[in-house]
Amino acid sequence: PQMASRPVVQAIHAPGDPLAGLRVPVAGFDMSDSSPSVSRLPQSVGAQSHGILRELGYDEDDIARMQAAGAVN
C-alpha cells in the first residue's frame, strides 16, 4: 500500500531511447518544496570503466586488450 500511495518508482520519459519506459526507484519522501523525480537518463553501462581502470593503474594498452577481449566496455 505504501508503494502505491507514493511515487517511489517512476518511469524514464525519453521518447526514442531504448530506456524509455524503464521504471527506476526515486526517494520515497518529499522535500519541503519539491518531490523526487527522474530528471535525466542514467549513464550507459561502462561509462566510467576507462577512468576507473586508469585510476587502478592500467595503461591504454591494457585497457584496449580488455576491451578487445570483451572484459570491459
C-alpha positions as CSV (number, residue, x, y, z in Angstrom):
1,P,0.0,0.0,0.0
2,Q,2.8,2.4,0.7
3,M,4.4,1.9,-2.7
4,A,1.1,2.5,-4.4
5,S,0.4,5.7,-2.4
6,R,3.8,7.4,-3.1
7,P,5.7,7.9,-6.4
8,V,8.6,5.8,-5.2
9,V,9.1,4.2,-8.7
10,Q,8.9,6.4,-11.8
11,A,9.3,5.7,-15.5
12,I,12.0,7.3,-17.6
13,H,10.5,9.6,-20.2
14,A,12.9,9.5,-23.2
15,P,11.0,9.0,-26.4
16,G,13.0,7.1,-28.9
17,D,15.6,6.0,-26.3
18,P,16.0,2.3,-25.5
19,L,15.5,3.2,-21.8
20,A,12.1,4.9,-22.4
21,G,9.6,3.4,-20.0
22,L,12.2,1.8,-17.7
23,R,10.9,2.1,-14.2
24,V,13.5,3.2,-11.6
25,P,13.3,4.0,-7.8
26,V,13.5,7.5,-6.6
27,A,13.5,8.8,-3.0
28,G,10.5,7.6,-1.0
29,F,10.0,11.0,0.7
30,D,9.3,14.6,-0.3
31,M,11.4,17.6,0.4
32,S,9.8,20.9,1.6
33,D,9.2,22.4,-1.9
34,S,9.8,19.5,-4.3
35,S,9.1,15.9,-5.0
36,P,11.8,13.4,-6.1
37,S,11.7,12.7,-9.8
38,V,13.8,11.3,-12.7
39,S,15.3,14.2,-14.4
40,R,17.8,12.6,-16.8
41,L,18.8,9.2,-18.3
42,P,21.2,7.0,-16.3
43,Q,24.7,6.6,-17.6
44,S,25.3,3.7,-20.1
45,V,26.9,0.5,-18.8
46,G,30.7,1.0,-18.7
47,A,30.5,4.8,-18.9
48,Q,33.2,5.2,-16.2
49,S,35.2,2.0,-16.8
50,H,38.1,3.6,-18.6
51,G,38.6,6.2,-15.9
52,I,38.4,3.7,-13.1
53,L,40.8,1.3,-14.8
54,R,43.3,4.2,-15.3
55,E,43.0,5.1,-11.6
56,L,43.7,1.4,-10.8
57,G,47.0,1.7,-12.7
58,Y,46.1,0.1,-16.1
59,D,47.6,1.8,-19.1
60,E,45.9,2.3,-22.5
61,D,47.3,-0.9,-24.0
62,D,46.0,-2.9,-21.0
63,I,42.5,-1.3,-21.4
64,A,42.5,-1.9,-25.1
65,R,43.3,-5.6,-24.6
66,M,40.5,-5.9,-22.0
67,Q,38.1,-4.2,-24.4
68,A,39.1,-6.4,-27.3
69,A,38.6,-9.5,-25.1
70,G,35.1,-8.2,-24.1
71,A,36.1,-8.0,-20.5
72,V,35.1,-4.3,-20.2
73,N,33.1,-1.8,-22.3
